[in-house]
Amino acid sequence: MTELPRIEGTRPVREAGVAAAEIPADATVLVSGFGSVGYPKAVPMALADSDRDLSLTVVSGGSVGEEIDVALVEAGAIARRYPYQARSPARAAANDGRMAFSDRHISTLGDDVQFGGLVDADVAVVEAVAVGEDWLIPSASVGHTPAYVDTVDSLLVEVNHAQPRSLAGLHDIYRPDLPPDRDPVPLSAPDERIGGPKIRFDPDDLLAVVETDRRDESYEFRDPTDTDRDIAANLRSFVTDEVERSPLFADAVRLQFGVGSLGNALMGALADADFGDRDLVYFGEVIQDGLLDLLDSGDLASASATSLALSAEGQDRLFADAERYAEDVVLRPADVSNRPALIDRFGVVAVNSALEVDLYGHANSTHVDGSRVLNGIGGSADFTRNAALSILALPATAADGDRSRVVPMVPHADHTEHDVDAVVTEHGVADLRGTVPRERASLLVERCAHPDYRERLQTYLDGALEGGGHEPHDLDAAFDWR
């Protein structure tokens, strides 16, 4: 089969440094990328290596690679950053105030940018596997690239030869109309396709095309620990019982998992679950190695997401057989993959993690000690709030057991008690549905907390109960307890 060209027609091909010089020193730059894949590489590195005094605002779709959140940050080139970061230099800069950082929900980010409520964008720099006169095909992620391309009048496209053009078969690009003419997204099943592989743009907006041949940084998923396996076993038992109990799962079980080693391990655990003759379907943000395993074994009917967050081996596996995987894998824009109405429509079981959860079911996913940002909320709230069944899965302790992750009161709340249905640790499951605050507290102490901390937590709760209230707290003791 003849390989289709990566650059069709007469496009303005430039070196990265020449293209980067088109970006004003104080520009607001929208970049592709989600799950640390599909982000531009050559132009950000050219900016970082330049001797210009830069003060950029950078907006991505999700996490990106070192070229942006390490090289540009260490060059002092990023003054403001949205909506997520996952690299130590960016984290440090956000926490010490050198870089202004704002954490945002993923589902509405495209609208926030396109409607001008977040930033006034100057240029978009996006990665593609192919580009033509008025179109581009995204690479390993879609994210908010369609919204960003629609927003700007200046566009730089990096065509990455390290990723196969056959990734086009995975993409299903659909853009919701603008309010008040926005109709429901016409998606009736997670594996349905309602768009095509191309993102359209005005040819007059294209400043330059830059050719690259650089792979995304791959994920390194650690081997599951004994704690991971115990959490997975508890999750599998809980979900299996729920599937048998609820009419919601009469035909299929539709799942979402948060990104990371624990989420990857939990995916694999559900391959052993007995769901009868029901289809197992994924509707979420990222495709991880565990999902490829389920697809290859025939245990997963289909997977819909916005990004391929894979290990190096997972990338090799998918790139070598992208056309086959495209039969069951769909990559969508993030304002579709994370759309609250679709999460609700499909009755998704959402499984995400957190840094800690308190006695009444509030969860902190982003700020250590309530102060130091870790990464960002990402899409976890999109799914936790809108899922048919919202589960938080986390180890009961941190710091080699020196710190309980079940605490009297979280110092920063990303998910409230109203959105969390169940909490799973290696010690058990607390089904919080239908409970009142005092009942939730008892369940979390008895079933989820590490045995070494249960007595201390119960002592705190007993003291708080003496003061009364609907959600009893002793505020002095709550923070001394930490």
N, C-alpha and C positions, 0 to 999 in steps of 0.2 A: 504494500500500500504506500502510495506517495505521500510523504509528509507535507501537510499544508504549510504555507509560509507563516512565519511569526509576525511579519510586518507586511501588510498588504497595501498596495498603492504607494504613492510618493509621500512618505511621512518625513517630518523634519528630525532626522536622527542626529543626536548630539552626544558629546562626551559628558560624563556626569558633572564635571566641574563647570562646564559651560552652561549646562541646564540649571545647576544650583545657583549660578550668578543671576538668574532671572528672578530669584526669590528675594524680595526686599528684606532688609536686616531686621525689621520689626514686624514681619508678616505673621498672620495667622494661617497656619498650614494644616490642612486636613490630610491625614495619611490613612491608607488602607492598613489592614492588619487586624487579626482577631485570634486569640489563643496562641499568640507568639508566632503566627505564620501568615504569609501573604502580605507582608509589609514591605515598603520600599527600602532598598539597602544602599545603592550606590549614591543617590542624591543626598541622603542624610549624612553619609560618610564624607562626601565632598564638602558639605556645609561644616561638619565638625573639623575637617582638616584645613579649612580656609583660615585666612588671617583677619577675617571680617569681625567686627564687633556686633554680634548677633543677640537679639532679644526676642526670640520667637515664642509664639503661642502655638502649641502642638495639640491637635485633637485627633485621636485614633478611634477605632471602633471598639477595641479591647486591648489586650496586652500585645506588645510588639517586641522586637529583638534588641540586641545590644547596640546596633547601629544608631538607634534613636535614644533608648533609655539608659545607655551607658555612654557612648561616644559623645553624643550631643550634650548630655547632662554634664559630663566631666569637662567639656569645652566651655561650659558656662553659657551655652547658646540658647537654652530653654528657660524663658522667664515664667511661663504659665503652661500647665499641662492638664488635659482632660482625657478620658474619664477614669483611667485605670493604668496602673503601673505595676510591674512585677520584677524589677531589677534593683539590686541593692543600692547603686548610686542614685537612682531616681527616688527610691524610698528615703534615703538619707537626706537628699535635697529637699524633699517635701516636709520631712520632720523638723529640719533645722531652719526652714523658712527661706532657703536659697531659691527654691522653685515653688511658686504658688500652684497648689494642686487641689482640684475639685473632683470629688467622687460623684458619679452619676449612675442612675439606672440605665441599663442598656436599651430597653425596649423603646424608649422615647427619645433617645439621643439624636437620631437622625432628624426627627422633627425639631428638636431644640436647636440644632444647627441650621436647618433649612429655613426655619421661620425667623431666625435672627435673634432668638431669645437668649442664646448662650454666647455666641461670638459673632464677629463680623469677618467672615472668611475671605482670604485673599487668593489662595491657590490650593489645589489638591495635588498630592503626589501619591500615585497608586501603582501597585504592581499588577502585571497581567501576564498571561501566557501568549497572548496575541493581540494585535491592534490593527484596525482598519481606518478608513476615512472618517467614520462617525461612530465607531464602536470599539469596545475592548472586551476581552474575556478575562475575568479575574483568575488569580492563581489559586493558592491553597485555602483561601478564605474569601468570603463575600463581605461579612460584617456590614458596616454602614457605607461601603464604597458607592453604591448607587445614589444614595442621598447626597453624599459629598460631591460627586460628579455633577449632580443636578444643581448644586448650590453655587458653584464657583464659575467665574468667567475665564480662569486660567488653570490649565491642566498639564501636568507632567506625567508621562506614563513610562514606567520601567518594565520592559519586556524581559522576563527571566527565562533563559534557556535551560536552567537547571530543573525546571518543572515541565512535565509533558503537556503538550497542547491538548491531549486527550482529557485533561481535567475539565474541559468544556462540557463534557457529557454529564458531569455531576451538577452543574449550575442550573438553577431555576430562578431567573431574575424577574421579580414582580415588584412594581412600585405602587403602593397605595395612593389613591388620589388625594388631593389637598382638601381639608375641611372647608366649607361644609358639604362638599360633594363626595366625601369619602364613603364608599360603600364597604360592606363587610368583605374581607378577603375571601375570594371564592375557592377556598380549599376545603374539600369535604373529607379528606383522609390524609394522614401524615406523609404518605408516599406519592400523592398526586402531584402532577406538574401543571403549573398554570402560567409559566413564562417561557423563557428561552435562555441561552447561555451568554448573551451579550448585554453589556451596559452601554447605552447610547449616549452620545454627547454631541455638542455643536462643534463641527470641524474648526470653526474660528477660535475655539477655546484652547486648542492643543498648541502648547508652546514648544514641546519637544518630546521625542521618544529617546529613551536611554536603554541600551542593551546591557544586560547583566547575565551572569552565569554563576549564581551564588545560592546555595541551598539555604532554606530556613534552618535556624537552630532547632534541633530535635529535642523532644521531651526525653527525660530520663526517669522512667517509672521504676521506683524501687521495688524489690520483691516484697510481696505481702508479708507483714509480720504476724505473729500469733494474735496480737490485738486486732489487726485488720481482719483476720480470719474469724475471730469471735464476733466482731461487729457484723461481718457479712452473714454469719450463721444466724444471728438474731434478726437481722433485716430480712433474710430469706424466709424465716419462719413467720415473721409478722406479715409480710406481703402475701405469702402463700395463703395464710388464714384469711386475710382481707379479701383476696381474690375469690375464695370459695364463699365468703359471706355476702359480698355486695353484688347487686345486679349491674353495677357500673362496669363490671369486667366479664359480662356474659360472652363476649366474642373475642376480646383482645385485652392485653395488658400493655399500656403505653407508659413508658418510663422516661425520666430525665435524670442525669447525674451531673454533679458539679465536677469541674476539671481537677485533675491531680491524681496522685498515687492511690489515695484511699478510694476515690471515685472509680478509678480504673479497676481496683481490686473488687469493689462491690459489683461492678458490671459482670465480672467473671463469675462471681458467686451465684448470680441468678441463672446461670446456665444449668445449674443443678436443681433449680426449683421445679416443682411439679405444678404446672399450670394447666394440666389436662390438654385438651385440643385447642386451647386459645393461642392466638398469635401473640408473639412478643415483639413489640414495636418501640422504636426510640424516637422521641420528639424532643430535641433539646438544642444546646448551643454548639457542642463540640463532639467530633468523632475521635475517640481514643482507641488505643490498641485493643482494649477489651471488647469493643464493639466489632472490630474486624474479626476477632476470634469467634464471636457469636455468629457473625455473618457466614464465616467460612465453615462453621460446624452445622449450619442450618438451623440454629436455635433462635435467630433473629430474622423476622420477616423483612424489615426495612429500617432505615435510619435517616432521619431528617435533622439537619443542623445548619450551622453557618461557617464552620471551620474544621479543618483536619489537624487536630492537635495530637500528632503521632510521634512515636519514637523514631529513631533512624531506621530501624528494622521495619516499623510500620509504614514509614514513608516509602521505603523500597518496595514493600509488598503491594501497596496501593498504586504507586506510580507504574509498576510493571504490568499491572492488570486493571488500569483505570476504567477501561470500557466495560469489563465484567462488573466491577463494583458499582458502576453507574446504573446498573439495572436495579439496585436496591438502595443506593445512597443518593441523597439529594442535599445540595448546599444552597441555602436561601439567604436573602438579606436579613440582617439582624432584626429589623422591624417587622419581619414575618416570623422568624424562628422564635422570637421572644414575645410575640404579640399576646397580650393577656387574653383576648377573645379566643384565640386558637388554643392556648393552653387549657382554657375552660372548655372549649368545644370538644376537644379530644379526651377530656377526663384524665389528664396526665398525673402519674404518680411521681412527684418531685423528690429527689434525694440529694440534699446538699449538706455541707459541713459548716462548722462554725469554730471560732476560737473558744467560746464558752457559752453556756446557757445558765440562766438563773432559776431560782426555785419556782418562779411563776411562769416560766416558758419564754421569757424574752431572750434573744440571742445576739451576741456580739460576733460579727464575722470579720471586722476590719481593723479594729484599733486595740493594740496591746496596752493593757492598763488604762483603757479608755482614752489614751492620748496619742500614742505613736501608731500612725497608719501603717498597715502591713502591705496590702495590695489595693483592694477596692471591693465594692459590693458586687460589681459585675452584673450578671443576670440572675443572681440567686434570689433576689426579692421578686423579680418578675414571675418566677416559678413558684416560690414559696407562698406568695399571696394568692395566686390564681389557680394553683393545682387543685385537683379533686382530693388528693391526699398529699399533705406536705410533711416530709420527714427530714429531721436533722440527724445526721449520723456523725459521731465524733468519739475519740477516745475519752475515757473518764478523767485522765490526768495528762499533764504536760511536764516538761523539764525532768524527764526520767522519774516521774512519780512524785516530784516535790511540789506539784501544784495541781489542785483540783480544777477541772474544767466545768464542774457543776458548782456554782457559787451562789451566795445569798442574793446578790444584785449585780447585774452587769453594769459596768461603768460607761458603756456605750451600747446603744441598742440599734441594730440594723433590722431585726425582725421582731415584731411584737408578739405577745402571747396570743393575739387574735389570729395570727397567720400560721402558727406552728401546730400541727396535729399530733405529731409523735416525735419522741427523742429516742435514739438508739445509741447505746454504748456497748462495750464488750461485756458489760455486766447484765444487760437486759434492755427491755423496751418499756417506755412510759407512754401509754396511749392517753393523750391529754384531751381528747374530744369529749365534750359533754361534762367536763369537770369544772369545778369552781376553784379559785386560786388556792385555798388551803388544801384541797384534794390534790391539785397539781404538785404542790410542794412535797407532800408526803410521797407521791409516786416517784418523783425525780430522786428523792433521797433514797428510797427503798430499792428502786430498780435500775437506776442509771449511775449513781455516784459510786466512786471506788469505796470499798469497805473501809479503808483507812481514814476516809473523810466523813463517813456517814454520821458518826457520833457528834463531830463538831458541827456539821450542818444541822443536825436535829437539835443540838443545844441552842444554836442561833435561832432556829425556827421557834422553839419553845419560848425563848425570851421575847421574840418579836410578837408572838401570839398574846403575850401578857398585855401588850399595848393596844391590842384590838385593831380594827380596821378590816377593810375588804381584802387588801393585800398587805398583811402585817409586815412591817419592817422596823428594825432598829438601825437607823441610818449610821450612827456612830459605829456600831458593831459591824455593820455591813462592810465598811471600808477598812476598819481595823482588821477584819477577818482576812483580808487579802495579804 
